Amino acid sequence: MNDEQLAKCLAELGNITRLRIFKLLVKAGPEGLPVGVIQENLNVPGSTLSHHISKLSSANLISQNRDGRILNCIANFDILNSVVSELNDQCCIGIKS
């Protein structure tokens, strides 16, 4: 993951509503949740939720699958692991002075 991708992911997760959506999807696991369930759990208006889901999707933090009329959102665990690994890999490597 390059610095631009990392910054985009962190920026999108820096919004409290998007962070709550992402955390809910992480808790749901690989099967994800329908948009309606996310809306019920977080009490977010539909148009607002759509905006935030779009932002998370554009950063590749989530994916969406349609099953008939139901739109499921799924956390992208590979990207989550990449973000955490990128930050963790920088721990204690020192800097040149």
Residue, then its C-alpha position, 0 to 999 in steps of 0.5 A: m500500500n502506498d502513502e496515497q492509498l493509506a492517506k485516503c483510507l485514513a481520511e475516510l475513516g476519520n469521519i465518525t459516521r464512516l468509522r461507525i459504519f466500518k466498525l459495524l461491518v467489521k463486527a458483521g464479518p465476511e458476510g456483511l450487512p444489508v444497507g437497511v440493517i446498517q441504517e437501523n443500527l446507526n440511525v442514519p438517514g438513507s441519503t446520508l448513509s448512501h453518501h458515506i457508503s460511497k466514500l468507503s467504497s471509493a477508498n476500497l474499504i468496503s464492497q457491495n453485493r446486490d442480492g435481488r433488492i437487498l444491497n449488502c455491504i462487506a468490509n474489505f479485510d485485506i485493505l484493513n489488514s494492509v492499513v494496520s500492517e503499513l502503520n505497524d511496519q513503521c514502528c520503531i524502525g528509527i529515523k536518520s538524524 
